[in-house]
Structure formats: C-alpha cells, structure tokens
Amino acid sequence: MLIPISLGSYSNQTSTAAITTVPAVMTGFYVNSTGGTGTLVFRDGGASGTGTTVSGTITPVIGWHFFPVSFSKTIHVTIANTIDVTFVFNSVPVT
C-alpha cells in the first residue's frame, strides 16, 4: 500500500505570528512541547483577530496533528500560554 507523503516548508513558533506572507496550504503541525494549557487559533490573513477565523481554540497535545487547510491570504496563528509548535505548509502559486 502506498502512503502519500506531503512535504513542505516549516516555521517553528512559540508566540503569535504570521506563518506565511502569501497564500498557502497547511499540511499540519507538530507540538514539540506544551505546558498543557497552550492553545492555537488559526486565521486566514490579518493579525490580532483581523483575519477570517479558520479554527476554534485548539488545545493540542505533544505530537503530530494533521491539519490540511487552504489559506487564501496568509496563515496566521494566535498562540496563548506555553507551547512550542512547528507548522508544515506549502505556498500556493498566485495565478
């Protein structure tokens, strides 16, 4: 059985940040460490709540989280509390 593997760029973050500055497709994210109360909220574009909310508040555990979502503007993540996350994504060519 063949298993498709998605490859991409990465961004490691511990606080609120723009993951990309262009449209992109996220493959998922890996939680490297968390104090148990670390949370993520994804937005399409903008910062500080100005982009379209893509997810509710996620409180992930350590490990890989498959999150295949297309972002038409940019990937922005709001991070609260103690968490270290590596995001995997692919930029989308603008046509």
Summary of the structure (lengths in Angstrom):
residues: 95
radius of gyration: 13.0
end to end distance: 34.7
largest distance: 43.5
contacts: 273
relative contact order: 0.41
helix: 0%
strand: 54%
